[in-house]
Amino acid sequence: MSTVDTINTLLEDTRNDVAVIVSILERLKAEGGNGFVKGAEKCGDACRQAEWRQILGDSGILGFFLDQLDKEVEFLLGRQIFRVIANSIADNDGNRQRLIDHPTALKTVLSLVSSEDLSMFATATLQNLTLDNEVAQLKVIEAGGVEVLMELVGTRGDGSVDIQVSLRVLELLVPHDTAKQVTPPTCIRPLLSKLSTEVTPIDDRILLLTILTTLLTHSPLQLAILEQNQFPLFLQVFEMTHSLLFDPALDITDRKRLFSAKSPLMDNIADISWKPTFLATYPLSSAPIAKILTWLSASNEPHRYDKVIAACLVFGNVTQSTEVCRELIHTYALHKTLFSVIHRAVEGYEQSKKDLESLPAEVKLDSAGAGKGGIYLSLLHSAIGVLRNFSVPKSEKAILVDAGALDAILAAVGMEGVGVGQVWYSAVGLARLLCVDCVENCKKITSPLEPGEITCLEKLLQTYTQAEELPTKTEIARMIVSILRCLSSLPEDPPTAYHLGLARPLWDMVLQDKWVVVRSEGLLGLALLAKGSEAGELWQEWGDKEWEVVDKLDGRDLENVGVMIVNLRNGECADVIAGNKRVEGLLGKCLAGKMAEVQVEEE
């Protein structure tokens, strides 16, 4: 029986004492020739079976082959050595630890990743080492594995086996902060370049996307996109990825995988465009911004939806100054484009509801929730977010309303269905901002848009009664306060300033206990409302719950209560509250403080 046959016989039964194989292998190595390679092959064959892996580790056979790893190892022998190591460490943490603890093995494996002949074996070994083993992943990162694998990915052609395995290993490594920290910024361009070509296989593309989007959660690598002028290429990748999602040649399974992998690109765009240097690198007149503007073009084509949302994220991030807002409004008329986006999205949402209603009952159950209409809700929320930024500069408020902001707001709050609450909140928040310190807008929102119609404010009050979420109701109530503050500053209050139905939202601001500042704002609104024609409604809504809160107020809030009572006594409610001891007592409490100089008309 030959020496190799002896090894083969020993490896036929796990009950055999295989420790002797080490000495046999040492003898074969010393003899030279092909025997050592064949002996290694037999060991590699054995550890394909899970029951042999621990045995080879405990017997010292794995350790022997770890010692044989060398950067200059001949191909035929190196291939068999890697087979033993890779098979032995598959799903075996004990053997993985043996590789990690070896003084030179891991570094040698990494050095052979770039080998022309043994690269695929080295990368396969790394994959078996790092799969589901965080300790091994961190050790590979520490040993320079990220840099080595990134270099391989950047230099090898698409679709090669070793690049696919390298990508799988990188997918395991890059979620670690230490991996992101050691990733060279120059690695981003090769990833983008491969993703920007149509010939990249779908499996590689999904892995590349996962690695790229994970790395771009790291701020220095986000900055590298700007510093290396890679944002145009990033946008190209974004566009191509979304186009591929609608490629009829892509099967449903790959489509779902690609959709999942591309989703973080949206977060990457948001993070990159939020950087302080973004607008300095790509001003509004630059080609990348021009491309993003085209994403907002009038179309309800499905493949454009995510582009519209991405564009809104970018413009939402860059519109943090009056100057930028003004340029986008006056030079690019972006506000009008966004109004069109809102109206198209509302139409799309309503159509999606009709489509759902036409489905059989059993299918409807599978389409529970926002369903297909969810994308329209995201479009609306994103577009309104940019308009909210536009509405902050005082100089632009009236321009927005003149161009159709109120129509867009009413279209948004007129929606009904699953998930519309967040859209309502965004829309009424926009309405509030448009009213802050803008007399023209306050007059328009309290006046009929057309003769015979109800006012925009009245429609928003209807939304108040329908809304279930406190933040939405609070935004409408705060809008009312803004209107009252603005119009009360005029020499004479416009007759449209006081609507029926204003008191309840203001009292609700006082009753809520989530935000102290909102309560104070509500009391100010009530004090202003008490001057007008609807003061009687204020008094009618003043019930036991309201008294319970008011009786406990102090400081500035108590002063506003005093002003409210004075305005009631000086106005149309004078006769109604005359002689009310509870009111008189509260007024006395107010006058005992800082309101001592307030003039109160004698009855």
N, C-alpha and C positions, 0 to 999 in steps of 0.2 A: 504494500500500500504506500502510495506516495505521501509526502508531507502534506500537500494540499488536500489529498483525500482524507487524511487524518483530521484536519480541521473541519472538513465537511461532515465527517462522521460525528465528531464531538458536537457539532451544531444541529444535529438531527433530533436531539432529545434534551429538553430543558433541565432534566435531572442530572445530566453529566457535569462533571467538574471541568469547566472550560477555562479555568485560570491558566492552565498549561499552554493554552493557545498563544499567550503573550510570548513565551519562550520560543515557541515554534516560529512565530512571526519574526522574532529577532534573528533566528537562525536563517530564515529565508532571505531576510534583508541583507544579512552578511554575505550570503552566497551570491547575491546579485541575480541577474536574469529576470525571467518573467514570473517566477514562482511567488515572489512577494506580492506582485499585482494580483495574481489569482487568489492568493490567501486573503488579501483585503477584499476582493470581490465576494468571497464566500461569507465573510463577516457582514458585508453590506447587504447581502441577500437575506441573511438571518434576521437582521434587525428591522426588516420591513414588517415583521410580525411583532405586534406590541409586546408579547410575553418575553421576547428576547432582549428588549431594550434595557430594562433594568439590570438584567443579568450581565450584559456587556459592560454596563457602567460599574456594577459592583465588582466584577472580576478584574477590572483594570484594562480591559481590551479597549474601551473608549479612550481612556487616558493615554494608552500607547499611541493610538492614531492621532490624538491631539498633539502629541509630541512630534509626529511626523510632518505636520503642516509646515510648509516652508514656502516663501515667496518664489523660490526657484524650482519648486517641485515639477517633475516631468508630468505631462498631461495625463497619460494613461494611469499612472499611479495616483496623481492628484484627484482624478475623477473618482477612483474607488475610495480614497480616503474621505472625500466629501460625502460619498454615499453612506459610509459608516457613521460619520458624525451627524449628517442631516437626518438620517433615519433614526438614530439613537435618541436624538433630542426631541423628536416629534411627540408632542403631548406628554412629555416626561420632564417635569420640573427639576427632578434630581439630576438628571444628565445635563440639563440646561445649566444648572448651577456649576457642574463640573467644567463646562466650557468657559463660563464666566470667570471662574476662579483660576483657570489655567493662566500662567504668567504671560504667554505669547499668543495663544490660539485666536482670541477675538481680533487682535490687531492684524494677525496674518490673514484671517478670513476677509477683513475689510480691505487689506492690501490687494487681495486677489479679485475683488469686485471689478477692478479695471482690467483684469487679465483678458486677453483676447480669447483664450481657450477655456478658462475655468470660471469666467464671470457668472454664467448661469448657475453653476454649482454653488458658488459662494453666496449669491443672492438667495438661492433656495435655502441654504443653511441659515441665513439671517431670518428668513421668513419663519422657518420652523422654530428658531430660537425665540423670536419676539411675539409669536401669536399667543394671545391671552396670557402674557407674562409681563407685568409692568416692570418688575425688577430687571429683566433682560432688556426691555425697551430702554430703560434709563441708562443701563450700562453701554448699550450700543450708541446712544446719543453722546455719552461721556467720552467714548472712544473715537468719536469723529464720524460716526456712521451717517449722519444727515448730510454732511458735506460731501462724503464719498458717493452716496447714492444720488444726490442732486447733480453731481458732475456726470455721472453715468447717464442719467435721464437727459441731460442737456446735449450729450454727444452721440447717443445711440439713435438709430432710426425708429420710426413709429412701427408698432406691431411686433417688434422682436420680443422673444420670450423673456430675456433677461430684463428688459425695460418694464415689462408688465409685473414681474416679480418685484423689481425694485420699487415700483409705484405702490405695490401692496404693502411692502415694508414701510415705506415713507408714510403711508396712510395710518399705520400703527404708531409711528413715532411723532408726527407733527402735532398731535393734540397736546403734547407735553409742553409746558412753558419753556423748559430748557432747550427743547428742539427748536422752537421759534426763535429763541435768543441766539442760537448759534447758526441759524440759517443765513447764509450770505445774501445781502440784498440783490446781488447780481443773479440770483437763482430765479427771480420772478420772471424775467424776460423769457428764458427758455420755456417755462411753463405756459406763458401766454402765447408764445409762438406756436407751440404744438396745438394749443386749443384753437388757434385762429385758422387752422388748415382743415379743409373738409375731408382730407384723406385719413385723419386720425381715427383709428377704430373706436367703436362705441365704448368698449370696455376700458380702453386707455383713457378716453375722454372723461368718463365718469370718475376714474381714479384721479386724473389730473385736476378736475374741478374740485374734488374733495380736498386734495392737498392744497391747491391754490386758495380756496376760500377759508380753509383753516389757518393757513399762514397769514392771511390778510386780516385776521383778528388781532394781530400784533402791530401796535402803533408804529414802530420803526419801519416795518415792511410796508405799511400803508404810505408812509412818507416817501419810501423808496419809489413807489409808483409815480409820485409827483417829481421827485428829484431826477429820476431817470427818464422822464417824459414818456412813461409807459401807459398813461391813462387812455390815449387814443386806441392803443392796442387792446386795453382792457374793455373798452366800449365795443370794439369789434368782436371780442370773445362773447360779450353779453348778447350782442345782436345775433351772432351765429348760433349760439346755444338755444336761443328762443326760436329761431327759424327751424332748427333741427327738431324741436318738439312737435312741429306740425308737418314733418316730413312723412308722407304716406308710406315710405319704405321702412319706417321704424316700427317694429312690432310693439304691442301694448306693454309688454314686460319691460323692454328697454326704455320705452317712453316714460314709464313710471319711475324707473331708476334715474333717468336723466333729469326728470322734473325735481326729484328729491335732491340730487346733487347740485342743481343750478340755483335752488332757492336762496342759499346764503349769499349769492352774488348781489342780491338786493341790499343786504346789510353791508357788504363791502363797499358798494357805491355810496351808501349813506355815510359810512365812516370816512371814506377818502374825501368826499366833498365837504365834510364838516371841518377838515383840517384848516387852520388859519392861513396856510400858504396856498390853499387850493385856488382861490380867485386871483391871487397874484400870479400863479403859474398859468392858469387858464382864464383870462378875463372874458367878459361877456361877448367880446368881439372875436374870440378864438374859434377855431374849427370844431373842437370837441363840444363847446357850448352850442354852436350852430347845429351840430348833429343831434344833440339832446332836444333842442327846440323842435326838430322835425318829428321827434317821437310823439309830440302832442298834437300832430296833425289830425284833421277831422276824419276819423275812421272808427268804426265799431268792429273792425276785424279782430278776432280773438288773439292773434299773435301780437297785437299791439298793446294789449292791456298792461302787461308787466312793464313795457317800455314807458307807458304813460306814468305809471306809479313811480318808476325809477326816476323819470324826469322831474316829477313833483318832489321827490326826496332831495334831488340836487338843488332845485330852485328854492325849496324850503330851507335848505342849509345856507345858501349864499345870500338870502334876503334878510340879513341881520342888521343892515344899515339903511338909513333913509336914502342914501345916494344910489345904492343898488336897486332898491325898490322903485325909485323914481325912473331910473334908466330902463328897467324891464317894463314898466308901465308905459312910459312915453315913447321910447324908441322901438320896443318890440311888441307893444300891446299884448303882453302876456296875460293880463287880467281878462281880456276878451276871449283869448284862447281857452283859459281855464273855465270861463262861464260856459263855453261850448262843451268842454269836457264834462261839466256837471250835468248839463241838459241831456247829453248823449248817454251818460251813465244812468240817469234816472229813467230814460226811455228803455235802456237795456235791462234794467232791473225789473221794470213793469212787464216787459216782454218775457223775461225769464219766469216770472210768476204765472203768466198765462200759459207758457209752455209746460210748466209743472202741473197746472190744473188739468191740462189735456191728457196727462199720463194716467194709466190704469192705477187703481187704488194700491195694489201691491207694490208698484214701482215707486209711488209717492212715499211709502214707508221707508224705502231704501234711500230716498232723497231728502230725509229729514234735515232740518236746520236751514241755514242760508242757501245751501246748495249752489247751483250755478250762479245765482245772484250775488254770491259772496264777493266775487271779483269786482262787481260794480260798486259794492259798498266800500271796498278798499280804494277804488278809483276816486270816489267821492271824498272820502276822508283825506286822501292825499292832496287832491286839488284844493279843497277848502283850507287845508293847512297852509298852503302857499298864500292864499288870499288873506288869511288871518295876519300873516306877516306884512302883506301889502297894506293892511288897514291900520297898522300902528302909526306910521307917520301922519301927522295931522293934515299935511298938504295934499295927501292922496285920498282921503276918506270920501269927499264929495265926488271926486272923479270916478271912484269905484261904483258908487251908487248910481251916478248918471249913466254909467256904461251897462248897468243891468244887474248889479249885485243883489238887489232885493228880489228880483225875479228868480235868480239862482238859489237864493236862500229859501224862498217859499217852495220852489220845486223840490228841494231836498227834504224839508220838513213835511211836505205833503206825501212822502212815501210811507207805506205801511207794510209791515211784514217782519220776518225773523231777522234780527241783527241790525235794524235801522237805528237803534238807540244811540250808537256812537256817532252816526252821521248827523242825527238831530243835535247832539251835543256840539259837534263841530260847527254846524250851521248857525245855531243860536249864539254860539260864542263869537262867530264872525259878525253877526248882527249887533251884538253888544259893543264890540270894538269899533264898529262903524259909527256908533252913536256917541262914543266918548268924546266930549269936547268938540262936537261938530253940530252946530245949530241947523245947518242946511239938511243934514241927514235926519236929525231928530224931527224936523218939520215934515219931511217926506215920509218917514216911517209911521207918523201919526196922522197922515192924511191919506185919503183914498187914492190908489194908483190910477183909477179911472172913475169918472163920475158914476155914482150909484153903487160902487163896490165898497166892501169893508176895507179897513186900513190894514197895512202890513202888521202893525202892532196887534190888532184884533186877531189876525190869523195866528200870530205867535202866542197869543193868550190861549187860543184853542189848543195849540201844541202843548202849552203848559198843563192843561187839564188832562191831556192824553198821555203825557210822559210819565214813566214810572221811576226813572232814575233821578236821584236827588241832584247830581251835578248838572243835568240838563235843565231841571226846573230852576236851579239856582242861577244859571247863566241868564235865563229869561228874566228872572226877578232883578238881577243886577243890571240888565239892560234897561229895565224900567227906571231904576234909580238914576242911571246915566242920562236918560231922557229928561227926567224931572229936574236933575241938577242943571242940565244944559239950558232947558227952556225957562227955568225959573230965574236965570241970570238976565233974561231980556227985560226991558223996561215994563212991558206988559206981557203977561203969559198968553201965548196963543190959545185960542179956544179949543184947539185940537190936543192940547197938552194932557188933558185929563180924560181918560177913558174909563168907562165902566169895567170893572174887573181887575183894576190895578192893586186894590187893597190886599186881596188874599195872597198873592205872591209875596208882597212885602211883609205881611205878617208871618208867612211861612219862613222867611229869612230870619225873623226874630225867634221863632220857635225852634228852629234847628240848633243843635248843640255841637255840630261837627267843626264849624269854623267861627271863631269869635269875631273876626273881622267882617264876616258876612252878616252877622247879627247887627253889628254897629252900622253897616251900610244899609240894612233894612230899616233901622230906626230913623236914619237920615231920610230915606225915601218916604217914610210915613210922615215925618215932619213937613216935608215939601208937599206931599199929597194933601195934607190937612188944610192947605191954603186954597185949594181949588174946588171946583164944582162937584167933585165926587168925594168930598170929605165925609158925607153922610155914610157912604159905603164903608169907609174906614171904621167909623163908630159901630156900624152894624156887625162888622167882623171881629170886634173887640170883645171876645168872650172870656170864659173862665181860664182857659189855657193861656190866653194872652196876658191876662191879669197876673197869673202865677209867675210868669217870666218877668213882666214889667216891674212888679213889686220888689224884685230882687236886684234890680239894676243899680249901678252907681257910676260915678265918674262921667265921662263924656257921653256914655249911653243914656244916663239919666238926664243930662242936659238936652239931648235930642227929644226925649219924652216930654220934657217941659216945653220945648219949642212947639211940639206937636199939639199939646193941650192949649197953649196960647193961640196958635193958629186956628184951632177948632173954636175957641171962644170968640175969636175976632172975626170968624167967618160965618158960613151958613149954618153951622151946627150950634151956634151960641144958645139958641132956645132949647135944643135937644139935651144938652149936657148941663144946662143951668140947674143949680141946686144939687147936683150929684155929689154926695159927700165923698165918695171914693175918689172921684176925679179931683175934687178940691184938696183932699188930703195928699194926693200924689203931687199936685201942683205946689202945695206948700213945701213938700219935701224937696222938690226941685228948686224952688225959690230960696230955700235955706242955704243952698250951695252957691255955685258960680253964677246962677241966673238971677241974682238979687237985683240986677239993673234992668231986667226985662220989663218992658211996659205992658201991663195987662189992662185991657179996657174994663171999666167998671160996668156992671149990669144995671 
